[in-house]
């Protein structure tokens, strides 16, 4: 089961598999079922009092825990919409805006110190669309450097650059012959 999956679907799939594999016994079913649960459910089951005597009991409890979890998530969501978020230990500060709306946003640099975008030499090379500024691109082309990462290789051989999908995998048909 995926972390954000539904227990009811997992139970249905598990029962379907049970019908195909035959009788393994209650303890085996409990063990295999438990191994496939999301970690948040396993954490909740670990604090659940007592053991599970039957597989049916375990399924019912996980379904109940899953339902309670999602109800609680909805409650949290409705409370967060009403209250502004509290940031840090100083609750008198205004709520933070999104990253793009704050030009002087500070980032952690591997836990050692804070940097602003002015301190970051890479940001000085990029325009607002995260593309190289013209002068930097021209300089890299003249020196034979990769225009993507600045390495000593052409951009076509850059391993840091995301690979583009071929046209055929993007839903376009490739026609051979004249265009």
Secondary structure, DSSP 8 states (H G I E B T S, - for coil): --TT--HHHHHHHHHHHHHHH----HHHHHHHHHHTS-HHHHHHHHTSSS---SHHHHHHHHHHHHHHHHHHHHHHHHHHHHS----SS-TTS-----GGG-TT--EEETTTEEE-TTT-HHHHTB-TTS-B-HHHHHHHHHHT--TTT--SS-GGG-SSS-----GGGGT-----S--
